């Protein structure tokens, strides 16, 4: 163990002894708002000779488990937006992301979905282009050629797993890795920089295989095999690059076994270049000081170990920001029901604290987001946990969260990355003696205790430094920073850059990453600054005040237009009867730009080739879904995972299924042709109105059919009706969902009609199979005449336009992934209300509810429903649905009369209805009611009736824009109920 370093800061609050042991600072247990924190940035502590452990490598993104699936669609449909995203994430002198980590797919679901296996059989040539992560890295290298790429595995393809289970699968594992790595090299021109040979999130690192794998890399001289596709003139270069691959291990999650193993095993220490673990900020502390189990990761990073050599230590998988910060700022989780702003548990400031504490407690100088980009459909496990949301490729909508600005406080005020072999790249060093975090927790961090949390980065030449301070408490915190033995030059001015929530009446991003002050040293050489509550600041000696890149605002989001195309599935078209179509030929799609030559240039490729034959807009939950040619040479969609490739080790085990479409689709008819090329059997499924989950049974209504002709219709996973049609090699399946009526068709004939008493009204389309090769073709989603096809827009419960009165609990921390943006607003106090502006013909009140809430409903100031009951519903479903309003701008106010209501989101219903609907039920009701006289009834009961009668008469005229069949039904019901509620002035009911 090396010599101990001098202590770099002191708290003025108490005479507490603070010791620095192996780079870890022990701080006072409690702090108050009056405790200034003193930080000494001593040039003698800037360890320019530490090139691995203390160089600040910045941030990375993990691509895995379908999280990047829709990115390739953004590139094809909105290339300008896609390449802008690449520049924003990976480009510039101070890139936010320096590393793309790819978790190798196996067509199985180990989290939010499945990524394709690059080799489904031992004989298949590797195809890295199937996996969006490899292409994301290739494209990122066009703006940052120095970007690092790493890979690891979780679940293996069946052909590897079978041999591995026998204890003889090392060669198969090596083959899968090598051929994938070389295919990426051949296609994109880059060599993977790091490999973890072990399994993701192991509890028992396979040290023997890690050593075996490293030795195999170093001994490998075979690069001429035609399977690799490496031209002869590039083989020597490929071999050199391949044998330079570094080892990262062991990506543990709940255990910390590999750090001690590195310290105790000299051979392992020499073979492994970087150590990483997940979802925990802390080091290991058992055993006496100096033992291999006491602060092993700290000692690996600092080089204060028996080998006197420093190693990289990564936070190799951590979360992004939970939900959208622009919504969660409206929470009531602070003291006395105040907002926590951009802070609180699982917030943007929590992310900052994870980076600070992960470094302060275990010297991790690299944080990898899982994911940084959420490009898969909402409703899968771990939704809304990212810096950038990219889920509507047809619209080009991208949401950059405020957490993006927060993390730029680390990357834009230092030179980040990996130091070169000659130690001349100038990568800034972390300074252990000037870094500390006392916030609570080891994963979900709570900074409300007011403890210091800061991290210092310094130029190895000692010319500049930046200290990042996180204050996730409700009290201001004063910092006094002093520079010693630094070469700051003649102008020691320090800039203060701040990010926090907006002040009252200001735009949402008014306080995001802006220059708030410039200060100079005061008495005794200290810079003094008071950090505001719920904020992050970077105090830097760099001159960034005129730097355009530092001041640059993130791109605008664009509208989330609903997926409504013409018959090609390519062009937006709201005037025809088609919502979406896909014949899997893609003649309508143009060529696509792909980064090649290690980022040196972009190459134009045919649509399907550019994406490894992956279908458009589909997010796979399980299975090998890929476009291929049928016996006639026509393109169809195949699910290839058969009995020989069957799922063997997935975390979430389901039969193969994939999802396509828009969560706002409502009334539609979905049709697809299915066939069974596998002589061993098969099963094909079609589902509609899927909102959440990752199985075919998570489509609210689904039909499944076998080549024998046996079929079953399900509501979710419950069989409702079954039957048999003539056996065939193929069928045309269709499900028509209009309101509560669900009709199933096989080859154009209705075989089942189901009337759902509590219908799910909106959602996407699902395709599914069992573990046999199955074909799908001519997918079409069509509007239904007389019915609204979709919700026009969604408003979150925490959107600033939604007004609340009375008592409400508005929570975002530790929210459920099945709640939109992980936030809910809950009311239990009678008289409390919420008011929602929207444009359309109706509104859905969405949330998981017990059905006890009773509401009075007002639209544009008029009472339209009294004592309206709500439904007991699961998450993402409508507990109350209002229809039949004139298409246009409205304001709805809901008053809670009794019970409990949980609000998640509000969907505004579109007035795009094909064909004028039959208003006979309304006219019949008006005729039956006759002409009651206002003078006969109480004012209170007449107000409701007058509103309902006026609406009914307007609708009965046939001139109400946007009126659909469900609206007719609701207008009729409201009229009849209002009439029944009329109370005569003498106290008797209306007749």
VENFEN-V466749 format. One record per residue. SS is DSSP state (h for helix, s for strand, l for the rest). PHI is phi in whole degrees, 0 to 359 (* if undefined). NEAR is the number of other ideal C-beta (glycine too) atoms within 10 Angstrom. Layout:
# VENFEN-V466749
((SS,PHI,NEAR) (SS,PHI,NEAR))
This chain:
# VENFEN-V466749
((l,*,15) (l,285,14) (l,293,6) (l,287,12) (l,265,19) (l,288,11) (l,294,15) (l,253,24) (l,213,24) (l,224,14) (s,275,18) (l,271,12) (l,284,14) (l,206,10) (l,276,8) (l,257,11) (l,286,7) (l,238,14) (l,246,9) (s,253,15) (s,237,16) (l,54,22) (l,86,26) (s,250,19) (s,258,21) (l,261,13) (l,246,17) (l,304,16) (l,286,10) (l,221,12) (l,220,20) (l,242,9) (l,297,13) (l,270,11) (l,275,18) (l,292,15) (s,252,24) (s,261,19) (s,235,25) (s,253,22) (s,262,29) (s,259,21) (h,302,19) (h,291,13) (h,266,22) (l,274,25) (l,268,20) (l,296,18) (l,276,10) (l,269,19) (l,259,21) (l,245,19) (l,284,28) (l,250,31) (s,287,28) (l,273,24) (l,273,24) (s,81,26) (s,238,25) (s,227,25) (s,235,29) (s,260,26) (s,251,27) (l,191,26) (l,49,28) (l,78,30) (l,294,31) (l,250,27) (l,303,28) (l,275,25) (h,297,24) (h,294,25) (h,286,23) (h,302,25) (h,298,24) (h,285,22) (h,271,19) (l,224,21) (h,302,14) (h,299,9) (h,291,18) (h,296,23) (h,290,19) (h,296,15) (h,300,25) (h,301,20) (h,294,16) (h,294,20) (h,282,24) (h,246,24) (l,264,19) (l,86,16) (l,290,9) (l,234,19) (l,297,23) (l,290,22) (s,246,25) (s,248,22) (s,204,28) (s,248,31) (s,256,28) (s,247,28) (s,271,26) (s,299,27) (s,279,28) (l,221,30) (l,67,27) (l,245,32) (s,263,28) (l,247,22) (l,191,23) (l,268,26) (l,170,26) (s,239,33) (l,257,28) (l,295,26) (s,287,29) (l,287,28) (l,221,24) (l,275,22) (l,221,12) (l,294,15) (l,270,8) (l,292,14) (l,291,12) (l,298,24) (l,224,21) (h,290,28) (h,290,25) (h,295,23) (l,268,27) (h,297,29) (h,296,26) (h,295,29) (h,284,28) (h,302,26) (h,297,30) (h,299,27) (h,289,26) (h,297,27) (l,292,25) (l,291,23) (l,249,18) (l,210,20) (l,300,14) (l,277,14) (l,306,24) (s,270,22) (s,231,25) (s,228,26) (s,225,27) (s,204,26) (s,237,24) (l,235,22) (l,256,24) (l,267,23) (l,299,26) (h,304,24) (h,293,21) (h,280,24) (h,300,18) (h,301,16) (h,286,17) (h,298,18) (h,296,12) (l,279,8) (l,85,7) (l,233,10) (l,263,19) (h,300,16) (h,295,11) (h,295,19) (h,299,20) (h,299,18) (h,299,17) (h,301,23) (h,299,25) (h,298,21) (h,291,22) (h,292,24) (h,301,26) (h,288,22) (h,292,23) (h,298,27) (h,296,23) (h,292,16) (h,280,21) (h,243,24) (l,84,19) (l,243,25) (l,259,19) (l,305,24) (l,273,22) (s,226,22) (s,229,24) (s,260,26) (s,289,24) (s,273,23) (s,277,20) (l,297,22) (l,54,20) (l,290,18) (l,259,11) (l,222,12) (l,307,22) (l,271,15) (h,294,20) (h,296,10) (h,288,19) (h,302,23) (h,296,18) (h,302,15) (h,295,23) (h,299,22) (h,296,12) (h,295,17) (h,298,21) (h,293,12) (h,269,9) (l,285,13) (l,236,8) (l,265,10) (l,229,20) (l,260,10) (l,303,11) (h,304,7) (h,300,14) (h,280,20) (l,70,15) (l,270,21) (l,301,9) (h,305,8) (h,289,7) (h,253,15) (h,290,15) (h,296,11) (h,295,13) (h,296,18) (h,298,16) (h,298,11) (h,293,17) (h,296,19) (l,285,14) (l,266,11) (l,302,21) (s,264,17) (s,252,22) (s,246,27) (s,211,31) (s,238,31) (s,52,26) (s,287,24) (l,244,15) (l,267,10) (l,238,15) (l,225,21) (h,271,18) (h,284,26) (h,302,27) (h,301,19) (h,298,19) (h,300,27) (h,288,22) (h,269,14) (l,240,15) (h,298,11) (h,295,11) (h,297,20) (h,303,17) (h,288,13) (h,267,20) (l,260,25) (l,263,16) (s,218,22) (s,239,28) (s,220,25) (s,214,28) (s,245,19) (l,51,18) (l,198,23) (l,275,23) (l,261,16) (l,277,26) (l,263,20) (s,234,13) (l,279,9) (l,87,13) (l,288,7) (l,306,10) (l,93,14) (l,282,13) (l,292,18) (l,261,16) (s,255,19) (l,53,29) (h,296,28) (h,288,28) (h,299,25) (h,288,29) (h,294,30) (h,288,31) (h,281,24) (l,80,21) (l,274,21) (l,217,23) (l,292,14) (l,266,14) (l,52,9) (l,222,13) (l,265,23) (l,237,23) (s,290,26) (s,234,30) (s,246,26) (s,275,25) (s,279,33) (s,199,24) (s,215,23) (l,281,19) (l,267,26) (l,285,28) (s,276,30) (l,75,26) (l,256,23) (h,298,26) (h,294,21) (h,268,21) (h,291,33) (l,297,24) (l,267,20) (l,286,24) (l,240,18) (l,269,20) (l,276,17) (h,303,8) (h,58,6) (h,78,12) (l,277,12) (l,278,18) (l,266,26) (l,60,26) (l,273,30) (l,250,33) (l,101,27) (l,299,23) (l,67,23) (l,262,31) (h,298,33) (h,289,32) (h,301,27) (h,302,26) (h,298,30) (h,295,29) (h,297,26) (h,294,28) (h,293,26) (h,288,28) (h,300,28) (h,282,28) (h,300,29) (h,264,23) (h,216,26) (l,60,27) (l,273,31) (l,252,25) (s,207,27) (s,241,23) (s,251,25) (s,281,27) (l,239,25) (l,256,28) (l,274,26) (s,242,26) (s,263,26) (l,238,27) (l,216,27) (l,292,28) (l,298,18) (l,104,22) (l,279,25) (l,306,18) (l,70,18) (l,296,24) (l,56,22) (s,210,21) (l,203,29) (l,273,27) (s,230,24) (s,257,23) (s,223,25) (s,241,23) (s,234,26) (l,298,24) (l,293,25) (l,264,20) (l,79,20) (s,293,19) (s,227,25) (s,246,22) (s,266,20) (l,282,26) (h,300,28) (h,301,26) (h,300,24) (h,297,25) (h,300,29) (h,285,27) (h,294,23) (h,298,24) (h,271,25) (h,262,20) (l,268,25) (l,238,25) (l,195,26) (l,265,19) (l,254,23) (l,132,24) (l,250,19) (l,291,20) (l,274,12) (l,294,7) (l,261,7) (l,57,14) (l,235,9) (l,286,15) (l,76,14) (l,296,24) (l,290,25) (s,262,26) (s,284,26) (l,241,25) (h,303,26) (h,290,21) (h,241,25) (l,219,27) (s,192,27) (s,215,26) (l,244,21) (l,291,25) (s,276,15) (l,98,16) (l,240,13) (l,227,15) (l,279,18) (l,263,25) (s,243,18) (l,263,31) (l,291,20) (l,286,14) (l,78,21) (l,290,23) (l,298,29) (s,208,30) (s,205,24) (s,216,29) (s,245,29) (s,241,32) (s,221,29) (l,300,23) (l,299,22) (l,274,13) (l,71,20) (l,274,15) (l,209,21) (s,208,27) (s,225,26) (s,245,25) (s,264,24) (s,241,26) (s,246,32) (s,237,29) (l,261,29) (l,235,25) (l,265,18) (l,238,15) (l,294,14) (s,223,28) (s,266,15) (s,242,22) (s,239,21) (s,243,26) (s,233,20) (s,258,24) (s,232,12) (l,55,12) (l,252,21) (l,251,11) (l,278,18) (l,84,10) (l,282,4) (l,243,8) (l,271,14) (l,303,16) (s,247,22) (s,270,21) (s,243,18) (s,251,26) (s,230,21) (s,227,26) (s,200,26) (l,292,26) (l,289,17) (l,287,9) (l,304,4) (l,81,6) (l,259,10) (l,300,9) (l,306,13) (l,258,18) (l,300,12) (l,251,21) (l,272,22) (l,39,22) (s,234,15) (s,281,15) (s,252,15) (s,193,12) (s,227,11) (s,231,15) (l,234,9) (l,300,17) (l,256,11) (h,301,7) (h,62,8) (h,83,13) (s,266,17) (s,278,22) (s,239,15) (s,211,20) (s,259,12) (s,276,25) (l,291,17) (l,300,20) (l,51,27) (s,212,25) (s,234,31) (s,229,26) (s,246,26) (s,258,26) (s,227,23) (l,272,24) (l,291,21) (l,265,12) (l,250,17) (l,296,12) (l,247,8) (l,277,14) (h,295,6) (h,295,12) (h,292,22) (h,277,13) (l,301,13) (l,276,10) (l,287,18) (l,298,15) (l,293,10) (l,281,14) (l,73,14) (l,285,11) (l,269,18) (l,295,16) (l,290,24) (l,289,23) (l,215,23) (s,247,20) (l,276,16) (l,290,16) (l,277,17) (l,81,24) (l,260,19) (l,264,10) (s,294,12) (l,204,14) (l,265,15) (l,262,9) (l,263,13) (l,269,14) (s,267,18) (s,268,26) (s,197,26) (s,209,17) (s,208,24) (l,261,19) (l,67,23) (l,269,14) (l,61,20) (l,296,9) (l,283,15) (l,271,18) (l,270,11) (l,284,13) (s,233,21) (s,278,18) (s,229,22) (s,292,25) (s,222,19) (h,62,15) (h,56,18) (h,89,22) (l,291,11) (s,201,12) (s,247,16) (s,243,16) (s,276,10) (s,233,16) (l,302,12) (h,309,18) (h,291,21) (h,296,12) (h,297,21) (l,236,26) (l,59,20) (l,66,20) (l,282,21) (l,289,23) (l,286,25) (l,63,23) (s,260,23) (s,246,24) (s,275,29) (s,264,30) (s,203,28) (l,111,28) (l,254,23) (s,262,27) (s,205,22) (s,277,21) (s,212,14) (s,270,10) (l,272,14) (l,297,9) (l,266,6) (l,84,6) (l,267,11) (s,285,18) (s,223,21) (s,267,27) (s,253,25) (s,256,29) (l,269,21) (l,290,29) (l,254,21) (l,298,13) (l,284,13) (l,247,21) (l,308,15) (l,318,22) (l,243,17) (l,214,16) (l,293,17) (l,289,13) (l,255,20) (l,268,12) (l,220,20) (l,289,21) (l,303,30) (s,200,29) (s,221,26) (s,236,30) (s,214,22) (l,118,27) (l,242,27) (l,295,25) (l,270,22) (s,302,27) (l,235,26) (l,254,25) (s,199,26) (s,241,19) (s,255,28) (s,227,19) (s,207,22) (s,271,19) (s,233,26) (s,211,20) (l,231,23) (l,284,15) (l,274,19) (l,295,9) (l,281,11) (l,138,16) (l,161,24) (l,202,23) (s,237,27) (s,228,26) (s,227,27) (s,230,27) (s,229,27) (s,56,27) (s,268,30) (l,247,22) (l,209,20) (l,95,22) (l,223,26) (l,235,21) (h,300,29) (h,287,22) (h,272,22) (s,282,31) (s,305,24) (s,226,27) (s,212,29) (s,239,27) (s,230,23) (s,221,27) (l,252,18) (l,298,21) (l,286,15) (l,94,14) (s,287,14) (s,227,22) (s,219,18) (s,259,22) (s,238,21) (s,260,19) (l,52,18) (l,259,12) (s,259,7) (s,293,10) (s,253,16) (s,206,15) (s,219,14) (s,186,14) (s,219,12) (l,244,15) (l,299,9) (l,300,10) (l,200,15) (l,283,11) (s,197,16) (s,216,24) (s,254,16) (s,261,24) (s,211,22) (s,230,26) (s,252,21) (s,244,28) (s,229,20) (l,61,19) (l,269,15) (s,260,14) (s,240,24) (s,241,17) (s,253,27) (s,237,18) (s,232,20) (l,53,14) (l,83,8) (s,252,10) (s,291,11) (s,247,18) (s,201,19) (s,232,12) (s,235,18) (s,256,9) (l,272,16) (l,292,6) (l,227,13) (l,288,22) (l,276,23) (l,256,23) (l,219,28) (l,150,28) (s,272,26) (s,256,28) (s,237,28) (s,243,30) (s,210,27) (s,208,30) (l,260,22) (l,274,22) (l,217,23) (l,299,22) (s,223,29) (s,247,23) (s,226,25) (s,208,20) (s,54,15) (s,290,23) (s,217,21) (s,238,26) (s,237,20) (s,286,24) (l,247,21) (l,304,15) (l,88,18) (l,232,21) (l,297,30) (l,278,25) (s,195,24) (s,282,27) (s,286,19) (s,202,18) (s,239,19) (s,238,18) (s,284,25) (l,299,27) (l,258,27) (l,298,18) (l,295,12) (l,281,11) (l,274,20) (s,257,12) (s,240,18) (s,230,13) (l,93,13) (l,256,15) (l,220,21) (s,252,14) (s,242,21) (s,246,20) (l,231,29) (l,296,20) (l,56,12) (l,286,21) (l,278,13) (l,296,20) (l,276,19) (l,271,26) (h,304,29) (h,56,26) (h,59,24) (l,231,27) (s,214,23) (s,240,23) (s,239,16) (s,235,24) (l,227,16) (l,261,11) (l,302,13) (l,98,12) (l,292,17) (s,218,17) (s,222,23) (s,236,15) (s,233,20) (s,276,16) (s,201,27) (s,236,15) (s,155,23) (l,250,28) (s,179,26) (s,212,27) (s,256,23) (s,262,28) (s,252,29) (l,165,27) (l,285,17) (s,226,25) (s,264,14) (l,82,15) (l,275,13) (l,290,25) (s,239,17) (s,234,24) (s,260,17) (s,239,20) (s,242,18) (s,234,19) (l,53,14) (l,87,7) (s,252,14) (s,291,18) (s,240,22) (s,210,22) (s,248,18) (s,54,12) (s,288,17) (s,276,13) (l,251,24) (l,260,17) (s,286,12) (s,222,21) (l,282,15) (l,296,19) (l,72,22) (l,249,25) (s,277,25) (s,277,24) (s,212,21) (s,234,19) (s,247,24) (l,225,24) (l,91,26) (l,274,26) (l,299,19) (l,294,21) (s,162,13) (s,279,11) (s,220,19) (s,231,14) (s,252,21) (s,240,18) (s,243,26) (s,251,19) (s,283,23) (s,274,15) (s,195,14) (l,84,17) (l,234,15) (s,229,26) (s,248,24) (s,255,27) (l,246,29) (s,201,23) (s,227,26) (s,255,25) (s,269,23) (s,272,32) (l,289,24) (l,262,21) (l,280,19) (l,239,23) (l,279,17) (l,77,12) (l,291,13) (l,271,22) (l,280,12) (l,259,21) (h,305,11) (h,302,19) (h,290,27) (h,297,17) (h,297,12) (h,294,20) (h,297,19) (h,293,9) (h,295,10) (h,288,19) (l,79,8) (l,232,6) (l,299,17) (l,261,7) (h,302,10) (h,296,7) (h,275,14) (s,236,20) (l,293,13) (h,299,10) (h,294,11) (h,287,20) (h,291,21) (h,300,16) (h,294,21) (h,295,23) (h,298,17) (h,297,20) (h,293,26) (h,294,20) (h,297,12) (h,295,24) (h,294,25) (h,294,14) (h,295,16) (h,290,25) (h,294,22) (l,290,11) (l,82,13) (l,253,10) (l,281,23) (l,293,10) (l,84,20) (l,290,27) (l,237,31) (h,298,23) (h,290,24) (h,298,29) (h,301,23) (h,298,17) (h,289,21) (h,299,27) (h,298,23) (h,298,16) (h,293,25) (h,296,26) (h,295,16) (h,292,16) (h,296,26) (h,294,22) (h,296,12) (l,271,18) (l,301,19) (s,239,17) (s,292,14) (l,297,12) (l,273,8) (l,95,7) (l,267,10) (s,280,11) (l,293,16) (l,257,8))
